[in-house]
Amino acid sequence: MLVRSHNSQIIVVLEKDQNVIEALTEVAISQKIRGGHITGIGAVKDVELGFYELHKKDYIRKKFTGDDYELIALNGNVSLRDGLPYIHVHTALGRSDFGVFGGHLFEARVAVTAEIYITPFGMMPERTFQPGLGLQTITHCLI
């Protein structure tokens, strides 16, 4: 993994077979990122996506294995959840037939490379559990 920062911008280049969420969590910890915006592109495999159903207060989860997918868009943030940096990202993935699908990214491994950019906020958005939603959402920011 290559991690470089310049003028408050961080580039993270992940290598084949690295776990995307684990690697970004490690970067958030090692770079002491106090909240930030995440965006990226690349190629992934062994993906688990989710779609949140509010009426059930739970995710529909689906795994996509056996193929490589273009990481068309990776967007999200770094926040604080239960005292630790939390990577919350959504993604759009492309198949070889040029079909596109996406959702909340729970898990993915890099198939070729992933080029991810983090723009730190300088403050830490903190998540707390919202019973009406069944989720931990950003409720305030620590400075």
Secondary structure as UniProt FT lines:
FT   STRAND          2..6
FT   TURN            7..8
FT   STRAND          9..15
FT   TURN            16..17
FT   HELIX           20..30
FT   TURN            31..32
FT   STRAND          36..53
FT   TURN            54..57
FT   STRAND          58..81
FT   TURN            82..83
FT   STRAND          84..94
FT   TURN            96..97
FT   STRAND          100..120
FT   STRAND          124..130
FT   TURN            131..134
FT   STRAND          135..142
//
